């Protein structure tokens, strides 16, 4: 049995973990904002589109940190990245002159 499974694992290749979703402040979507996903030692950077949407893929899954920079302030939230795409709807909230980021 092991001799059959090993070639299948090797043929499947590396997995890619992906998150997607949107970022907003109140009812307004955050357009053209820098975003970043840090999973282990890997950092993936991107930018939200005009409707505040993002899509980031990482070669590493598990517990990661997603960050967005808005009006000069960076806010982060822990996310879990799986081998299947996961959707995150995120909200920036003003706090102490900066922002916090939370899941909606």
Buried (B, 14 or more C-beta within 10 A) or exposed (E): EEEEEEEEEEEEEEEEBBBEBBBBBEEEBBBEBBBBBBBEEEEBEBEBBEEBBBEBBBEBBEEBEBBBBBEEBBBBBEBEBEEEBBEBEBBBEEEEEBBBBEEE
